[in-house]
């Protein structure tokens, strides 16, 4: 009995060691490739949205102000802006199928409105 337990512990230790060595090797490879590709990704920056002194341009400032104004107006106004009731097309088949599809459409519309925080 003790021999079987000792043998199973050996197999467990060997297997666990192999798995951990492989995982550490994979981690090392990914860290190595991240170091190789990091300088390349830092150099590829998009066009600057700021002027020479670090202040956003007038167009960018106007766009940010308009977006903030729209967002604040939407928060104050509780009526939905773009929520429309969707009428499902007529379904061929039994009334059970039509009722089931209508219920699924109604629930998906409600989930969509909840996600957009209109309800």
C-alpha positions in Angstrom: 0.0 0.0 0.0 2.8 2.4 0.9 4.6 1.6 -2.3 1.6 2.5 -4.4 1.1 5.8 -2.5 4.8 6.6 -2.9 4.7 5.8 -6.7 1.6 7.9 -7.2 3.2 10.9 -5.4 6.2 10.5 -7.7 4.0 10.6 -10.8 2.1 13.5 -9.4 5.2 15.5 -8.6 6.7 14.7 -12.0 3.6 15.7 -13.9 3.1 18.9 -11.9 6.7 19.8 -12.4 6.4 19.3 -16.2 3.3 21.4 -16.4 4.7 24.3 -14.3 8.0 24.3 -16.4 6.0 24.5 -19.6 3.8 27.3 -18.2 6.8 29.3 -17.1 8.4 28.8 -20.5 5.3 30.1 -22.2 5.2 33.1 -19.9 8.9 33.8 -20.7 8.2 33.6 -24.5 5.2 35.9 -24.3 7.2 38.4 -22.2 10.1 38.2 -24.6 7.8 38.8 -27.6 6.1 41.7 -25.8 9.5 43.3 -25.3 10.3 42.9 -29.0 7.1 44.4 -30.2 6.6 47.2 -27.6 8.9 49.8 -29.2 7.3 49.3 -32.6 3.8 49.9 -31.2 4.9 53.1 -29.3 6.2 54.6 -32.4 2.9 54.2 -34.3 0.9 57.0 -32.8 -2.0 58.7 -34.5 -2.1 62.4 -35.5 -1.9 64.7 -32.6 -5.2 66.3 -31.5 -3.4 69.0 -29.6 -1.6 72.1 -30.6 2.1 72.8 -30.0 1.5 74.0 -26.5 -0.5 70.9 -25.5 -3.9 72.6 -25.6 -6.7 70.9 -27.6 -7.6 72.6 -30.9 -10.7 74.6 -31.2 -12.6 72.0 -33.2 -11.8 69.3 -30.6 -12.8 71.6 -27.8 -16.1 72.3 -29.5 -16.7 68.6 -30.2 -16.1 67.8 -26.5 -18.4 70.6 -25.3 -21.2 69.4 -27.7 -20.8 65.8 -26.5 -21.0 66.9 -22.9 -24.0 69.1 -23.5 -25.8 66.3 -25.3 -25.0 63.8 -22.5 -26.2 66.2 -19.8 -29.4 67.0 -21.7 -30.0 63.2 -22.1 -29.6 62.7 -18.3 -32.0 65.5 -17.5 -34.6 64.4 -20.1 -36.2 61.1 -19.1 -37.9 60.5 -22.5 -36.2 58.0 -24.8 -34.5 59.7 -27.8 -34.1 56.8 -30.2 -36.2 54.0 -28.7 -38.9 52.8 -31.1 -41.3 50.0 -30.7 -40.5 47.3 -33.2 -43.4 45.4 -34.7 -42.4 41.9 -35.6 -43.3 40.6 -39.0 -46.2 38.1 -39.3 -45.1 34.6 -38.4 -46.2 31.6 -40.4 -47.1 28.6 -38.3 -49.1 28.0 -35.2 -50.4 30.6 -32.8 -48.0 29.2 -30.2 -45.0 29.9 -32.4 -46.2 33.5 -33.2 -46.8 34.2 -29.5 -43.4 32.8 -28.5 -41.6 34.9 -31.1 -43.6 38.0 -30.1 -42.6 37.4 -26.5 -38.9 37.0 -27.4 -39.0 40.2 -29.5 -40.6 42.1 -26.6 -38.1 40.8 -24.1 -35.1 41.6 -26.4 -36.4 45.1 -26.9 -36.8 45.6 -23.1 -33.3 44.4 -22.5 -32.0 46.8 -25.2 -33.8 49.7 -23.5 -32.5 48.7 -20.1 -29.0 48.5 -21.5 -29.4 52.0 -22.9 -30.9 53.1 -19.5 -34.2 54.4 -21.0 -36.3 52.4 -18.6 
